[in-house]
Amino acid sequence: MRKAKRLLDTNIVVDFINAREPFFPAARKTMVLGRVGELDLRISSSQVADLMYICSSGGRKELLPPLFQQLQALSTFVSVYATGPQEIDRMLRTSWASPEDALLHEVALSLS
């Protein structure tokens, strides 16, 4: 049986990394399903940069080493989809209020 590909919302990853309540249990369950191979979890390359900025409070150097370790651990069961020029071009032609959401939408369409 083919596993379902799931493009994770950035907030789910932030909830998991930062153990943010009340969302951490649901985020953890999603990550566990990915870890055991029940789900094919993905994030986009643009989300990696967003996660580094968000989870390090704007790039505070003292927060980066543990964050890098957490992201490396996630990379063992969350694949990174390289955002390419096609997704960027389609995002730039949309009328979405949020460019980040529009880009993730285009990446999700590319994965399906």
N, C-alpha and C positions, 0 to 999 in steps of 0.2 A: 504494500500500500504506500502511495506517495504521501510524504509529509506536507502539510500545508505551510506555505511560506508566509511568514508574518513580519511585516515591517513595523518595528516597534516605534511608538511615539516617544519622543525625547523625554517627556515627563515620566514615562514608565521607568526608563533607565535611571533618571535622576532620583525617583522614588526609591528604587532598589539600592543605588550606590549610597544615598544619604539616609537610608532607612526612614524616609519621611512617612509619618503617620498622618492620616489613617490609611494611606495607600500602600504602605510597604507590604502587608500580607499578600495582596493581589499581585503586586509586582514580583514578589518572591516566587509565588506560585507559577507565574509565567516563565520566570527564569529557570525554575526547577524543571518545568516541562521541556524547555529547550535543552537543558543540561542532560536530561535522560533520553533525549532524542525524539520526544513526542511532537515537538514543533521545530520547524526550521526558522530560527529567529534571525532577523536582519536589521541592520541600521545602515544609513547612508554615510558616505565619507564626510558629507557636510555636518552630519550630526555629531561625529567624533569631535570636530572643532567646537561645536556648540557645547557639548558635554564638558570638554576641558575648561571652557570659559565659565560655564554655569557652576560646575562642581568645585572650581577652585576660587570662587568668589572674585571673578574677574582676572584670574591669572596670578593669584598670590603664590609666589615661588615656594613657600613652605608647604603649601597644600598640593603641589604638583607631584612629588614622588609617590605618596600613597595613592593618589588618583591614577597615576600611570600604572601602578600595580593592579588596581581594581579593573582598569580597562583591559590590561593584558589578560587577566583572569577571565573577563567576559569574552574576550576574543577566542577563547577555546570552545565556545558554544554559540556565539553570536557572530554571524558573518557580516563583513562590511561590504556593501555594494558601492562601487565607485560611481559617484555622480558624474555624469558626462555632459558634453556640450548639448546633446539632444534634450536632456531633462532641463538644463539651464535655459535653452532657447524657448522651450514650451512654457516654462515658468514665467519668463519675461513677457510672453504674449498673453498671459491671463489677466483677469481683472480682480483677482483675489485681493482682499485687504491685507492678508498676511503672506509676504513672499516665502517665509519659511514653510508655512503650511502648503502653499502652492507647489513648492519644490518637492516636499515629501509626497504629495499627491502624484506628481509626475514620476517620482522614483517608484512608488507603489504600482503605477500603471506599467512601468517597464518590467517589474518583477512578475506580473501576471501573465 
